[in-house]
Amino acid sequence: MQPIRAAWHQVCLAVGMDKQTIADHLALAERHVTEGQAHVAKQRGLIESLRGRGHDTAQAEALLVEFESALHLQIEERDRLIEELRERPP
């Protein structure tokens, strides 16, 4: 287990986060991932449209990098919650 995940696991145990609470957090994380994927796809489409019309795409590409970074963090959080549910005793 990675150090951050191990620390989070200990926090969850210490505060008594039950499986339902973790599942609720997971549902929210899943929504964030879905929304993040939509933002990335829309931004990629915008970049292609701008590029196709001969416009500068530098700012749009910089924003895409930010969206992709946020999506990466959202996916990590979702995966951490999935692992936490698997490790949680019934």
KEDO-258502 format. One record per residue (C-alpha): z, x, y; residue in three letters; residue number from 1. Coordinates in steps of 0.05 Angstrom, whole numbers, padded with zeros to 5 digits. Example, Ala and Ser with C-alpha at 12.3 -4.5 7.8 and 13.67 -1.06 7.14 Angstrom:
00156 00246 -00090 ALA 1
00143 00273 -00021 SER 2
% end
This chain:
00000 00000 00000 MET 1
-00018 00027 00069 GLN 2
00041 00044 00114 PRO 3
00027 -00013 00163 ILE 4
00019 -00063 00107 ARG 5
00082 -00037 00074 ALA 6
00120 -00045 00139 ALA 7
00092 -00115 00149 TRP 8
00112 -00133 00077 HIS 9
00183 -00111 00092 GLN 10
00184 -00152 00157 VAL 11
00160 -00214 00120 CYS 12
00214 -00205 00068 LEU 13
00267 -00193 00121 ALA 14
00250 -00254 00163 VAL 15
00240 -00297 00101 GLY 16
00168 -00316 00113 MET 17
00152 -00362 00056 ASP 18
00085 -00372 00021 LYS 19
00069 -00434 00062 GLN 20
00079 -00398 00128 THR 21
00035 -00341 00104 ILE 22
-00017 -00391 00081 ALA 23
-00015 -00424 00149 ASP 24
-00026 -00357 00183 HIS 25
-00082 -00343 00134 LEU 26
-00117 -00408 00152 ALA 27
-00115 -00388 00225 LEU 28
-00140 -00318 00209 ALA 29
-00198 -00348 00169 GLU 30
-00216 -00390 00229 ARG 31
-00214 -00328 00274 HIS 32
-00260 -00290 00226 VAL 33
-00309 -00348 00225 THR 34
-00309 -00354 00300 GLU 35
-00315 -00278 00307 GLY 36
-00375 -00277 00261 GLN 37
-00408 -00331 00303 ALA 38
-00396 -00292 00367 HIS 39
-00426 -00229 00336 VAL 40
-00487 -00267 00311 ALA 41
-00498 -00301 00378 LYS 42
-00492 -00236 00415 GLN 43
-00541 -00202 00369 ARG 44
-00590 -00259 00381 GLY 45
-00580 -00252 00456 LEU 46
-00594 -00178 00453 ILE 47
-00658 -00189 00414 GLU 48
-00680 -00242 00464 SER 49
-00666 -00197 00523 LEU 50
-00701 -00139 00490 ARG 51
-00761 -00182 00473 GLY 52
-00767 -00201 00547 ARG 53
-00761 -00128 00569 GLY 54
-00691 -00134 00599 HIS 55
-00637 -00081 00598 ASP 56
-00589 -00094 00540 THR 57
-00536 -00042 00555 ALA 58
-00482 -00091 00577 GLN 59
-00498 -00140 00522 ALA 60
-00495 -00083 00471 GLU 61
-00428 -00059 00499 ALA 62
-00401 -00130 00492 LEU 63
-00428 -00132 00420 LEU 64
-00388 -00070 00404 VAL 65
-00325 -00104 00431 GLU 66
-00340 -00167 00390 PHE 67
-00351 -00126 00327 GLU 68
-00287 -00087 00339 SER 69
-00247 -00152 00347 ALA 70
-00280 -00181 00284 LEU 71
-00261 -00119 00245 HIS 72
-00188 -00128 00265 LEU 73
-00191 -00202 00248 GLN 74
-00219 -00186 00179 ILE 75
-00164 -00134 00168 GLU 76
-00111 -00185 00187 GLU 77
-00141 -00238 00141 ARG 78
-00144 -00188 00083 ASP 79
-00072 -00167 00096 ARG 80
-00049 -00239 00093 LEU 81
-00088 -00250 00028 ILE 82
-00053 -00189 -00002 GLU 83
00014 -00214 00024 GLU 84
00004 -00280 -00012 LEU 85
-00015 -00245 -00076 ARG 86
00047 -00201 -00073 GLU 87
00095 -00256 -00055 ARG 88
00137 -00282 -00113 PRO 89
00129 -00356 -00128 PRO 90
% end
